[in-house]
């Protein structure tokens, strides 16, 4: 992570003792110009460590752009986490549910979307025995995925060893087969037991419930079942915040959208990237704008107009890159809509060879077509934070 810290600083050499980085002058951070430093100094903020104490950048300093302060405080917190060991660079994701809910196929879709699309992975999947582990890297974190087998014998084991299986969880995903109404009560009882464990351990992971296998039901039945299950889920979680999504293995976008929303909650830079997107909106008069990584995870989004169309356009293009849908020499793809609007998708490759995609929906304005892609302006931010 020292290379990540180096990317946030102006200094030529990062001190071996990372604690000393926190004592550096705020001008050591990239993006902290003299005028900004002067205002911060007047507010008793002189060192990088002082920035960590700022809780509401938009309220503290009216004379400095809040987005600039947000960037500096985010960088300071990232440095602090690494230097003090307050947070490790690994996040634990627990995916649970009773047997045959579809947990493992969801995980394989996230890890190998193209193979899953071809049916290579899901056809050969067998029930998970015990706990299986997968690892991916996202948002600067190593994500350790714990796939908890859902058979009764394993569920009893997990509940009898709560700290080992549910302790230190950053993201909790519970999968319910929405089409298997006969086993809904069993699934909800298991969910209740797990949530009670989190409460006992005094942990509050980001939580999401996937109402899966919706492809086996008709839309009216899905709506009816979702309403009934959601009421029970709300009772279980109480005041604990959670997300609910209807998903299907045959609708990859539903799975990636669900995980995008919850994974963004783990990102220390989600707010700052979203604010950048909001600033870009005015440049093309966009009513919806979002940015994705090369796996199809939506890092940040803003707006609602033509949201689903834009997300489908972006996701299908990203997933179809090996088909040369987006040629290497192209900077952006433009989809002309019937309502005289355009859906634009732009791509960039960072210094670490990572691909990012920006998509937005804007009105009939031919001028923006010939302009340089907006995502080029985001490159320094992406290089620094991802």
N, C-alpha and C positions, 0 to 999 in steps of 0.2 A: 504493500500500500504506500510505500515511500514515494513511488513514482506518481501515484495519484496526488499525494500532497505536493510534490514538486510542480505538478501541473497547475496548482492553485496559487503558486508563489512567484514572485519576481526574482527571488534570490538565486544565485548561481549554484549554491550547494545547500542542501537541506541538512541541518544539524543531525548528527547520529542520535542524539538524545531528543526524541520528538517532543518532549515536554518543553524544551527550549524554544520550539517553534511558536508555542502559545505566547511566549514573552516577546516575540518580535513585534516591531512597530506595525501598525495597521497598513502602512504604505507598502509593506512587504507582500500584501495580497494583490493579485492581479485585479485590475478594475478600480483600485482605490487611488484616485487622483488627488492632487494637492488640495483642491477646493473641498472635496468630500472629507478628506482627512482633517482639514481645518474645522469643519462643522462638527465632526465627531469628537475632536479634541475638546471643543467647547462644551461638549456634553459628557466630559470625563471618560471618553473612550479613546484610549491611546494604543493599547496592545490588542493583539488578536484575541487573547483571552477575554478582554472586555466586551467584545462583540457577542460572545455567547450569551451574555446576560440580557441582550435585547430581545424582548418578546413580541412587540408590535411595532415593526419598522415604519409602517404607514402612519402611526400616531406619534411616534417619538420625534421624528425630524421632518417638519413640514417643508424645509428649504432644500431638501435633497430628495431626488426621485426614489420612491419606496422600493422600486424594483432593484435599484443599485444597492440599497442597503440589504435587501433580501438576499441578493447574491453574496454579499460579503459575510453576512451572518451565517448563511448556509455553509459557505466554505469554512468558516471558523468552527462550526459544529462538527463538520466532517473531520477536520484536523483533530479536534478535541476527542472525538470518539476513538480515533486510532491511537492518539498519544496517551490517553488515560486508560484505554481498555474498557471504557464505559459500555461500549457495544462491540461485539466481535463482528468480523466481516462475513459471518455465516448466519443465515436466518433459517429457522426450522419451520417447515410447512407440514402439517398433519392433515392427511386426507382419509376420512373415515366414513363408515356407513355399513349397513348389514350386507351380507353376501349377495352377489348378483346385482348390485345397484349400478355397476358400470364404472367403478373408481379407476381400475387399472387401465381401461380403454381410454379414459379421459386423460390420464397421465401420459400414455403413449402418444396420444394425439398432440399434446403440448410439446413433447420431446421430439417426435418424428412426424410432423404433420403430413409430409408428402407420402411417406410409407403408409400412414394410417388412411390417407385419402385413397391409396391404391388397394387398401384392404389387406396389406401384407402383415400388419401387426395384429389387428383385432381378431382375425380369423384364428390365429394360433394361441390366443391368450387363454390361460388356465386360471382357476381361482387362486387368489393370493394366499399363501400359507404363512401365517405369522406376519412379520413386517418385512417389506422390501424397500430398498432405498435407491433414490435417484438424485443426481446433482445437476444443477444448471447455474449459470451465472447471469445475473440481471441486476440493473441499477447499482452496479458496483459491489453487489453482494454475491456470495456463494449461497445458493438456495438448496438446502437439504430437504428433499421430499420424502416423507414417511408415508408409505402406502400400507395402511393397516388392514389386513385381511378381515373380512366381515363375518366369517363363520362363528357360530355361537361359542365354540371352545376358545377362540382367540379373543372374542369380545370380553369374556369373563376374565381372561388373563390381563388384558389392558386395564380393565377397571380395578383389578386387584393390585396393579403396580402403576398407580396414576402418575407419580412424578417421573418415572422412567419413560413413559410413553407420551404424556401430555405436558410435562414440565418444559418451560422455556420455549413455548410455541409462539411464533410470530404471526403465522397465518393458519387458521383452522378452516378446513373445507369439509362439509358434510354432504354426502350424496344420497338422495332419496329417489328410488325408482317410482316416478309419479304414476306410472301405468299399473303398478302392482298394488292396487288398493287394499288387497287382503293383508298386506304386510306393512301398511303405513303405520299402524299403531306400534308395531315392534321397532320400526325405524325411529319413530318419535321418542319412544322410551329410551332407546340407546342414546339419542341426541341429548335428552334430558340428563342422563347420567354423566355424559361428558361435560356438559355445561356446568353442572354442579361441581365437578372436579376442578374446572377452571376457577370457579368462584372460591372453592376451598383453598386452592393454591394461590389465590389473589392474583391471578393472571387475567389479562384482557386482550387476547390475540385478536387481530382482524379476523372476523368470522363471515363466512359465506355459505349459504345452503343452496345446493344445486338440485332443482326438481328435474331429474334426468329422464331420458328415454321418452321424451314428449312425442317423438315420431310415431309411437304406437297408439296415440290417441287423436281424436278429432278435436279441433280448436274449441268448440263449446265445452267439451268434457275437460279439456286442459284448464280452461278458465275456472270452471266450477271446482275442480280438485285443488287448483292453486289457491283459491280463496279459502277453502276449508283448511288446507294444510298450513297456510300462512298464519291463520289465527292461532293455531296450536304452537307454531314456532315462536310467535310473539310472546305467548305465555311462558315458554321455556326460557327465552333469553331475557325477558323482562326489560330492564333499562339498558342492558348491554347492546351496543350497536351491532347490527349485522346486515348483510345483503342477501337478497334472494333472486335467483335467476332460473328461468326455464331453459333447459339445454337438451341437445340431441347430438349423438355421435355423427349423425348425418348432416348436421349443420355446424361446421367448424367455427363459423363466426360467433355462434351463441356461446361456445366454450371459451374462445379467446376473449370475447367481450367480458364474460363473467370474471375470468382471471385477471384481465387488464384492470378492471375497476378495483379489485381487492389488492392486487400487487402494487398499484399506485399508492396505496395507503402505507406501504413499507418504504417508499422512496423518499429520501431526504430532500430531493430536488423537485418533487412533483409541483409544488406551489410556484416555484421560480420558473419552471418550464411553461406552466399554464399562463403565468403572467406575460411571458414573452409572446406566447401565441395570441393573447389578447391584444398586445401592442401591434402585432402583425395584421390582425383582423382589419384594422382601419386602412391599411395600405392597399388592400384589394377589395375592401367593402364586403368582407366575407361574413356569412351568417353562421358558418360552422367551420371549425379548423381543428386538426388533430395531428399528432406525430406518432409514428410507429418505429419499433426496432425491426431488425430483419427476420425475427421469428414470428412477427404478427401481433406482438403485444403492444397495445396502445399506451404510450407513456403519459400522454396528457391530451385533453380535448376541451373544447369550449364551444357553446352554441348548440342549436337543435335543428336548424333548417336543413332539410335533405340529409340529416345525420345518418340514417340507415343506408342510404344510397352511397354516400361517401365512404362509409366504413366498409361496405361490400366491395366497392371499387378498389379501395386500398388493399384490403385483405386478399382478395382474389388475385390481384396483380403481384403482391409480395409472394404469395404461395406459388404463383405460376412463373416465377423468375427463371427457373430452369428451362422453360419453354420459350425463352427470349421474348416474352411479352413486353418487357422493358429493356430495349437494347442498351448495351453499355455506353454507346455514344450519345444516348438521349439524356437530357437533363430533366425533362418533365413530360408527362402524358396529360392530354386534355380531353375530357369527355363532354361533348356538347349535349345539353339537356333540352327537352321539348319546351320547357318554360323559359327559354332564352337565358338560361344560366349555364355556367361552366363548372365542372368538377375537375379540379387539377390535382395531379399527384407528382411530387418532386422527390428526387433521390440524391443522397450525398454519401460519400464514403469518408469516414474520419481518418485521422492519422494512425489509428490502431486497426484500420481496415474493417471497421464496423459500418454497416449500412443503416441509414435512417431514412424514413419516408415521411413527407409532409403532405397532407391532403386538405383541401379547402373548397368550399362552394361559394362562388361569387357571381354577381350579375353580369349581364351582357356588357362587357367592357374590353374591346379588342386590344387596348393599349397594354394590358398586363401580359398578354401572350408573348410579346417580344422582350419583355423585361427579364433580367436575371432571376433565377429561382430564389424565392424568399429563404429557402432552407440554407442558402450559402451564408446568410447573415447569422444563422444559428450555429454554424460550425464551431466557433470558439467555445460556445457554451457546451456543446456536445463533446468536444475534445476534453474539456475540463471535468465534466461531471459524469461521464459514462466510460 
